[in-house]
């Protein structure tokens, strides 16, 4: 029997992604036109699922690209958008707004390269964010037992869900591709003996975006 379901979509393409800069809470300027198109296609696909198996809640972090992505999903599903401040994404400290190339050169790699060190003064650590986001997701799962919950999330938050539900060390979470507007779907299964197991139904599913390449 399927109990709780978590469906996570990474936000659509944002201006900071195109510009190659760190889009922290101070400097994120939201989605590009392409990013909005991507999320509209994601919403259309999820709406078809919603009509058969309704979603119960839609969440996003407050960062602009998350909020814009979440609003596209929530409006399509005719559900209110709930804001989860802790799932806003990593704190970038003094790296906020700087070119990623510059930040990675100074840090000698991306945030995951030295996962227990801040990648800039005042920033999170890679493992620190995954642990914090995992704890937030665990609380949400307890709060939404039996619900079907949708998130507009950062790629790092998708990785946090994997860390939690696969019971992995955060440091292992570096080898998963998570594309813009992709869908990752987790289901909690409970058998007749009461045993529970989380199952990953899909990861980084972008089939709904293929029409963009042919249109």
Secondary structure, DSSP 8 states (H G I E B T S, - for coil): -EEEEEEEEE---BHHHHHTB---TTT---B-HHHHHHHHHHHHHHHHHHHHS---EEEE-SSHHHHHHHHHHHHHHT--EEE-GGGG----GGGTTSBHHHHHHHHTS-GGGGTTS-SSTT---HHHHHHHHHHHHHHHHHHTTT-EEEEEE-HHHHHHHHHHHTT--GGGTTS----TT-EEEEEEEE-TTS-EEEEEEEEEE-GGGHHHHH-
